[in-house]
Amino acid sequence: MLGHSSLHEIHLVHKRVPSKDHAPLLDREGNSARLQNGMGQEGTNPSWRLSLPHVCVATLTSFLFGYHMGVVNEPLESIAYDLGFAENTLAEGLVVSLCLGGAFIGCLVSGWIADGIGRRRAFQLSALPMIIGASMSGHTKFRRNPSSCICSATTKDLDGMLLGRFLVGTGMGLGPAIASLYVAEVSPSFVRGTYGSFVQIATCLGLIGALFIGIPSKEVLGWWRICFWVSAIPAALLALGMEFCAESPAWLYKKGQCGEAEAAFERLLGASHAKSAVAELSRSDKGDDIESLRFSDLLYGRHFRVVLTGSVLYAFQQLSGINAVFYFSTFVFKSAGLSADVGNTCVGFINLAGSIIAMLLMDKLGRKVLLLGSFLGMAVAMGFQVMAASFNLPGSGTLYLSVGGILLFVLTFAMGAGPVPGLLLPEILPNRIRAKAMAICMSVHWVVNFFVGLLFLRLLEQLGPQLLYSIFGTFCLLAVIFVKRNVIETKGKSLQEIEIALLTSE
């Protein structure tokens, strides 16, 4: 359970824990009561170098996620011109948003796929539709009308583009959910926060990569095809690289493959830490029938509160207005005399800088502190936006306030609200339900993301910027209260320590 009163007073009373382990693993401040490396070996930490290559390969899927989120931004006008649907806003909207529909479906089934075929095969499966979809989008044919020099396409051509975007979306939804699981399950606890931040950093690099590779699309005819084709390279590297990566020991143990789990721990942590890591996995195993887990088990009963906590965190992440800020930033930067390319580049690098800061602080300050500071900073940034929309400051004061508010919002988002939920959820979810519960929580993210994007401009028109940004700021403050009351600190603890500490007596 994650109730406020119980989170800070958890004691191990489970009958399967030996008497020497009866001391609480989480004290009132959420700190570890025992000095462990989190993988069962006392005194020394395993080498972080062993698991690093496995984590880097896994984060290729996050790079692809960021790349495909931004790949159509620059060349969309050229795509519409070449395929003959210029000035058809519905077709343009479908090219952009159909990817989100595929991502929702991919995310929704990700937990069942990850539990069914394993994390490695699930990564490879996620790469397949991204390769096929990118190739379909890039190979969409068109024919030129020589009399008018305007490109026209058959309906089948546009359908091919849309089908390709949908297939890419399914891979986008499947991959990042599994990446969060895999990184949490293969990382030593003392660097799990740092490695978890790689997911957000890779996403930022993908967005920046898409921005830069799309710049020539306005000058070079058909360059947008190159933008799609290029994305097949990291997808192929992901599929190939996973052949050489270790399977998640937690998944192997859950499937009853204890010998393979120990061998995986040897690759990830070293031989001296493998046996103790498997022993700690067995301590958190309550003997549940993993095959009998039903969808309804996640929505009520003893797992409901932890699933609700994760879902609400992802909902607050999107209700903070992050995607609305990204959308509105182009207008603000243009008002400041900057081109959209320069403005988007500034936002991209601020996002990357915040993610790097989060990586450096995640295992020092902890997840909860970063979440609290992030949502609080985002609320302040929204306050700047409200002030900029409400008051006419002398000179360029209003414009500077608005630009500063946007950059502060993106920076503080990247330092906590962006990377932490994807790291925290695999940490607090029990091994038995981890993959499927992650799928549900991240599906909430996609649903809220879709509706915020759908309604933002309409609400901005009807409510005005002052009230709308006040609403976003209020959601940020509500998130601060929610995190303070419901989120525990997990830095420096193994997944098994956290799971055992959160077990209730039966």
C-alpha positions, 0 to 999 in steps of 0.5 A, spaced: 500 500 500 502 507 498 497 510 503 500 516 507 500 514 514 503 507 512 508 509 507 513 512 513 511 506 518 513 500 514 516 494 518 517 488 515 513 483 518 512 478 513 513 471 515 518 469 510 523 474 512 529 471 516 529 474 523 535 478 522 531 482 517 526 484 521 529 491 521 525 496 517 528 497 510 524 504 510 525 509 515 520 515 516 524 519 511 524 513 506 531 512 507 534 505 507 535 502 514 541 497 512 547 499 508 546 495 502 548 495 495 541 494 493 543 487 489 544 483 496 551 484 497 553 488 503 559 492 503 561 493 496 557 496 490 557 492 483 561 495 477 556 500 474 560 498 467 557 491 467 550 494 466 552 500 462 552 497 455 545 493 456 542 500 458 545 504 452 542 499 447 535 499 451 535 507 451 535 506 443 528 505 443 527 512 447 531 515 442 527 513 436 521 515 440 523 522 441 525 522 433 519 520 431 515 525 435 519 530 432 520 528 425 514 531 421 515 538 424 519 541 420 518 537 413 510 537 414 509 542 409 514 539 404 510 532 405 503 535 404 506 538 397 509 532 395 503 528 396 498 532 394 494 534 400 497 541 401 492 546 405 488 539 407 488 540 415 485 534 416 490 530 412 496 534 416 493 533 422 492 525 421 499 525 419 502 528 426 496 525 430 495 518 427 502 516 431 499 517 437 493 512 436 498 507 434 502 509 441 496 508 445 495 501 442 502 499 443 503 501 450 496 498 452 499 491 450 506 492 452 505 489 459 502 483 456 508 482 451 513 484 455 511 478 460 509 473 455 516 473 451 521 477 455 524 484 455 529 483 450 524 480 445 519 485 446 524 490 444 526 487 438 518 486 436 518 494 437 523 495 432 520 491 427 514 496 426 518 502 426 523 499 421 517 497 416 513 504 418 519 508 416 520 505 410 513 505 408 512 513 409 519 514 406 517 510 400 510 513 399 510 514 391 507 521 388 507 523 381 508 530 378 503 534 374 508 537 369 503 543 367 503 546 374 509 543 377 504 541 383 505 534 386 499 530 386 498 523 389 493 517 389 489 516 395 493 510 396 499 514 397 496 518 403 494 511 406 501 508 405 503 514 409 498 514 414 499 506 415 506 507 416 505 513 421 500 508 425 505 502 425 511 507 427 506 509 433 505 502 435 513 501 436 513 508 439 508 506 445 511 499 446 518 501 446 519 506 452 514 502 456 519 496 456 525 501 456 523 503 463 522 496 466 528 493 463 533 499 465 530 499 472 531 491 473 538 491 470 541 497 473 545 496 480 541 500 485 546 505 487 546 508 479 539 506 478 536 513 478 542 515 473 541 510 468 533 511 469 535 518 466 538 516 460 531 514 458 529 522 458 536 524 455 535 519 449 528 522 448 531 529 448 537 527 443 532 524 438 528 530 438 534 534 437 536 529 431 529 530 428 530 537 428 536 538 425 535 532 420 529 536 418 532 543 416 534 541 409 527 539 407 524 546 406 530 547 400 531 540 398 525 536 394 524 530 397 528 530 403 523 528 408 524 521 405 531 521 408 528 523 414 524 517 415 529 512 412 534 514 417 530 512 423 530 505 420 538 505 422 537 506 430 531 501 430 535 496 426 541 497 431 536 496 437 534 489 434 541 487 433 544 489 439 538 486 444 541 479 441 547 481 445 544 484 451 542 480 458 535 478 459 531 481 465 533 477 471 527 479 474 523 476 468 527 470 468 526 468 475 518 470 475 518 464 469 522 460 474 528 460 470 533 461 476 539 458 473 538 463 467 537 469 472 543 468 476 547 467 469 544 474 467 546 477 474 553 475 473 553 479 466 550 485 469 553 485 476 559 480 476 559 473 479 560 475 486 554 479 487 549 474 483 547 469 488 546 474 493 541 478 488 537 471 486 537 470 494 534 477 494 529 476 489 526 469 492 525 474 499 520 478 495 517 472 492 510 471 495 509 465 491 503 468 487 501 465 481 503 469 475 499 466 470 493 467 474 494 475 474 487 478 471 486 485 468 481 486 474 486 485 479 490 491 477 484 496 478 482 494 485 484 490 491 491 490 494 494 492 487 490 498 486 493 504 490 500 503 487 497 503 480 493 509 482 499 512 484 502 511 478 496 513 473 495 520 477 503 521 476 502 520 469 496 524 469 499 530 472 505 530 468 501 532 462 496 536 465 501 541 467 501 543 460 508 541 458 505 539 451 501 546 450 507 550 452 511 546 447 506 548 442 505 555 444 513 556 444 513 557 437 508 563 437 512 566 443 519 566 440 516 569 433 514 574 437 521 575 440 523 576 433 526 569 433 525 564 427 521 557 429 528 553 428 532 557 433 526 557 438 525 550 437 533 549 438 533 553 444 527 549 447 530 542 445 537 544 448 534 547 455 530 540 455 537 536 454 540 540 460 535 539 465 535 532 463 542 532 464 542 535 471 536 530 473 541 525 471 546 528 476 542 529 482 537 523 481 541 518 486 544 524 490 537 528 492 532 522 490 526 521 486 521 525 491 525 531 492 526 532 484 519 531 483 517 536 488 522 541 486 520 540 479 512 541 479 513 547 484 518 550 479 513 549 473 508 552 477 512 558 478 513 558 471 506 558 469 505 564 474 510 568 469 506 566 463 500 568 467 503 575 469 505 576 462 498 575 459 495 579 464 500 586 465 503 590 459 510 591 462 514 597 459 519 595 453 520 588 452 518 586 459 512 582 457 516 578 452 522 577 456 517 574 462 513 570 457 520 567 454 523 566 461 517 562 463 517 558 457 524 556 458 524 555 466 518 551 465 521 546 460 528 546 464 524 544 471 520 539 467 526 536 465 529 536 472 523 531 475 516 531 472 519 528 465 524 523 467 522 521 474 515 517 473 518 512 468 523 511 473 519 511 479 513 506 477 518 500 476 521 501 482 514 501 486 511 496 482 511 489 485 515 484 480 508 480 479 504 486 476 510 490 474 510 490 466 502 490 466 501 495 471 506 500 467 502 499 461 496 501 464 499 507 467 503 509 461 496 508 457 493 514 462 499 518 459 497 517 452 490 518 453 491 525 457 496 527 452 491 526 446 486 530 450 490 536 452 493 537 445 486 536 442 483 541 447 488 546 448 487 551 442 480 551 443 480 552 451 485 558 449 480 561 445 474 560 450 478 561 456 484 566 455 491 565 456 490 568 464 485 563 466 488 557 462 495 557 464 492 559 471 489 552 471 495 549 468 499 552 474 494 549 479 495 542 477 502 543 478 501 545 485 496 539 486 501 535 484 506 537 489 501 535 494 500 529 491 507 527 491 508 529 498 503 525 501 503 519 496 510 518 493 516 514 497 523 515 496 526 509 493 534 512 492 539 507 493 534 501 495 534 494 490 527 493 487 526 487 492 527 491 498 522 496 496 517 491 494 518 487 501 517 494 505 511 495 501 508 488 502 502 488 507 501 482 512 497 477 510 
